[in-house]
Amino acid sequence: MPINRKRFFTTAETLELTNLSRSRLMELKQSGDFQAGKHYVYLGGTPRSKLGWDIEQIHSWMVEQTKKELNNPSEAIAQMETFAEVGV
């Protein structure tokens, strides 16, 4: 990998590059959807250090999630809200 190519991005940069909100980004980290060492790293090697995000891995995750949703339309439909009146 060329030395001038940036691999890890700050949280602020990641929010802009992925269009995710900070709360959603942290939710994905906390839930385990984003994995340490793959989607993010601790830049200082400890949990107290700043996070570095791998944009390529996050974009790949987004593509895979989209494919899963498109390949399972019945589940997606089941999760949709209905606008029918209550009691009808």
Residue pairs with C-beta under 8 A, 6 or more apart in sequence:
1 7
7 52
7 54
8 41
8 43
8 52
8 53
8 54
9 17
9 52
9 53
9 54
9 55
10 50
10 51
10 52
10 53
11 22
11 25
11 51
11 53
13 53
14 20
14 25
14 53
14 55
14 58
15 21
15 22
15 25
17 55
18 25
18 55
18 58
18 59
18 62
20 28
20 58
25 34
25 53
28 34
28 39
29 39
29 40
33 61
34 40
34 58
34 61
36 42
38 54
38 57
39 53
39 54
39 57
39 58
39 61
40 51
40 52
40 53
40 54
41 51
41 52
41 54
42 48
42 49
42 50
42 51
42 52
43 49
43 50
43 51
43 52
44 50
69 75
69 76
